[in-house]
Amino acid sequence: MLQLSLSWLGLGPVAASPWLLLLLVGGSWLLARVLNWFWGHQGLITSTEEGVKKFTQLVATYPQGFKFWMGPTFPILMLCYPDTIRPITSASAAVAPKDMFFYGFLKPWLVGLGMSFRDKGGRHRRMLTPAFHFNILKPYMKIFNKSVNIMHDKWQRLASEGNAKLDMFEHISLMTLDSLQKCVFSFESNCQEKPSEYIAAILELSALIEKRNQHVLLYPGFVYYLTPDGQRFRRACRLVHDFTDAVIQERRRTLPTQGIDDYLKNKAKSKTLDFIDVLLLSKDEDGKELSDEDIRAEADTFMFEGHDTTASGLSWILHHLAQHPEYQERCRQEVRELLKDREPVEIEWDDLAQLPFLTMCIKESLRLHPPVPAISRCCTQDIVLPDGRIIPKGAHSLMERSLLEHQGEVTSGFYSLLGRAQKLHWAGVRHG
């Protein structure tokens, strides 16, 4: 009779009887079913190119939406079709608020404008509106130009050294972080040319949050912070918070000695009022200022949400233009014509309105691949879909904006709206 080795179970050779083989097959099948139930669809979709392809295939198979299990007890509704998404997006914030389950992973790091909700979010939004006034943003153009020039010089150097391929997103992320540090803190880290502990901490926090999203066993905080990743997350949080706190305290010390008027005059000479300045000088309708904790939360949120979304948007724009060299060349010629006979050769604020074709290409790329590809909501009451199906109260919904634009019935492909937008633009020019 055949002998079956079970040394992997600590047993010696055993006679391979039909009943034993049946028991092993049955046990393996049962174990696979239990593991499949426990893990759900985790690991099916990863944050890689292959994972995006798999997800796109799922959307093609289930265009209205589908249920995705994160473990045995946590289902998420993946919605990708306009008629399915509309009832949720058109609902009030009380009926379909942000799903704080996933946003909660960010809470130890930041609870700023992008993360806050209900009473605090509205108050902060009103106080921070002046920070985005054109007169404050215009001087930042020189900062953006300088950061981009550093990136371009680095690319030319790498190309001259024989590098045939570059990770565009990595380089663009460093450029956006460099720009934001200058605009938010007036701080020169030179992170594009040498390592920066603060920038490395932000990138590590982003990676750790994404990794935690993929593992349901790490969702409970009391488990996560016992793991090496959880301890790294806490160390990186402390480093980022300490940096922001130090900048805030230094500005707090400067304001009383100079006075607000003198402080603003000195800032006017340098022609830049950074984000921390705006936060320190902001007051609500009752004359109350933001606390140091509030300022830190807003600044940290701005650094996180600003660098990643901008880098993602820019990377997709370059990708789409590379796929359509005729549009890329047209954009290049439009910029060259605008900058002809100019010294130094730099884009200025008023130039932005003089680049209609480039603007259309940017908007089309943002439509096809939004920098924030998905938004999550948790319904506080039942929501009825157009076909009569119901999204029950308490359901977690993830709306995929990026794949929404690639539904066959919604759009006919890349740059499908560019021609129409171009016609509308020039019709507006002709008719004033």
Residue pairs with C-beta under 8 A, 6 or more apart in sequence:
1 15
1 16
1 17
2 15
2 16
3 13
3 14
3 15
3 16
4 13
4 14
4 15
4 16
4 20
4 21
5 13
5 14
6 12
6 13
6 14
14 20
37 72
38 71
38 72
39 71
39 216
40 68
40 69
40 70
40 71
40 72
40 74
40 216
41 68
41 69
41 70
42 70
42 71
42 214
42 215
42 216
43 214
44 54
45 51
45 54
45 55
45 58
45 68
46 214
47 210
47 214
55 400
55 403
56 403
56 406
58 66
58 78
59 80
59 400
59 403
59 406
59 407
63 80
63 81
63 407
63 408
64 79
64 80
64 81
64 84
65 77
65 78
65 79
65 80
65 81
65 84
66 77
66 78
67 75
67 76
67 77
67 78
68 75
68 76
68 77
68 78
68 398
69 75
69 76
70 76
70 216
71 216
71 217
74 216
74 219
74 396
75 395
75 396
76 396
76 397
76 398
77 391
77 395
77 396
77 397
77 398
78 398
78 400
79 85
79 88
79 397
79 398
79 399
79 400
80 399
80 400
80 403
80 404
80 407
81 404
81 407
82 404
82 407
82 410
83 385
83 386
84 385
84 386
85 399
85 404
86 386
87 383
87 384
87 385
87 386
87 391
88 96
88 377
88 379
88 383
88 391
88 397
88 399
89 96
89 399
91 379
91 383
93 117
94 380
95 379
95 380
95 381
95 383
96 377
96 378
96 379
96 380
96 383
96 397
97 117
97 377
97 378
97 380
98 117
98 376
98 377
98 378
99 376
99 377
99 378
99 396
99 397
99 398
100 117
100 378
101 376
101 378
101 396
102 213
102 376
103 115
103 376
105 209
105 212
105 213
106 115
106 209
106 304
107 115
108 233
108 234
108 237
109 205
109 209
109 237
109 240
109 300
109 304
110 297
110 300
110 301
110 304
111 297
111 301
112 124
112 297
112 298
112 299
112 300
112 301
112 302
113 121
113 124
113 125
113 128
113 298
113 301
113 302
114 301
114 305
115 297
115 301
116 124
116 297
123 284
124 290
124 294
124 298
126 284
126 285
127 282
127 283
127 284
127 290
128 278
128 279
128 282
128 298
130 136
130 278
130 282
131 275
131 278
131 279
131 282
134 349
136 273
136 278
137 349
138 349
139 271
139 272
139 273
140 179
140 183
140 272
141 347
141 348
141 349
142 346
143 179
143 182
143 183
143 272
144 179
145 346
145 347
147 175
147 176
147 178
147 179
147 182
147 192
148 175
150 175
150 178
150 192
150 193
151 171
151 172
151 174
151 175
151 192
154 171
154 192
154 193
155 166
155 171
158 166
168 315
168 318
168 319
169 311
169 312
169 315
171 192
172 311
172 314
172 315
173 203
173 307
173 308
173 311
174 191
174 192
174 199
175 192
175 311
176 306
176 307
176 308
176 310
176 311
176 314
177 191
177 199
177 202
177 303
177 307
178 189
178 190
178 191
178 192
180 302
180 303
180 306
180 307
181 187
181 188
181 189
181 191
181 198
181 199
181 303
182 188
182 274
183 272
183 274
183 275
184 274
184 275
184 276
184 299
184 302
184 303
185 244
185 247
185 274
185 275
185 276
185 299
186 272
186 274
186 276
187 247
189 196
189 198
189 199
190 196
191 199
197 239
198 239
198 240
198 243
201 236
201 239
201 240
202 236
202 240
202 303
202 304
202 307
204 232
204 236
205 233
205 236
205 237
205 240
205 304
206 304
206 308
208 229
208 232
208 233
208 236
209 233
211 229
212 218
212 219
212 224
212 229
217 223
218 224
218 227
218 229
218 230
223 230
224 230
224 233
225 231
225 233
225 234
240 300
241 296
241 300
244 296
244 299
244 300
245 292
245 296
247 276
247 299
248 276
248 280
248 292
248 295
248 296
248 299
249 292
251 276
251 277
251 280
252 280
252 292
254 263
255 263
255 280
258 266
260 281
263 277
264 273
264 281
267 273
267 277
275 298
275 299
275 302
276 295
276 299
279 290
279 294
279 295
279 298
279 299
280 289
280 290
280 295
282 289
282 290
283 289
290 298
308 371
309 371
309 372
310 371
312 369
312 371
313 365
313 366
313 369
313 371
316 365
316 366
316 368
316 369
316 371
317 361
317 362
317 365
317 366
320 361
320 364
320 365
320 368
320 369
320 414
320 415
321 327
321 328
321 331
321 361
321 365
322 328
323 414
324 414
324 415
327 361
327 415
327 418
330 357
331 357
331 358
331 361
334 355
334 356
334 357
334 358
335 347
335 355
335 358
338 351
338 354
338 355
339 345
339 346
339 347
352 359
356 425
357 422
360 418
360 421
360 422
360 425
361 418
363 421
364 415
364 417
364 418
364 421
367 405
367 417
368 402
368 405
368 406
368 414
369 402
369 405
370 401
370 402
372 401
373 400
373 401
373 402
374 398
374 399
374 400
374 401
374 402
375 398
375 399
375 401
376 396
376 397
376 398
376 399
377 396
377 397
377 399
378 394
378 395
378 396
378 397
379 391
379 392
379 393
379 394
379 395
379 397
380 393
380 394
381 393
382 390
382 391
382 392
382 393
383 390
383 391
384 390
385 391
391 397
404 410
405 411
411 417
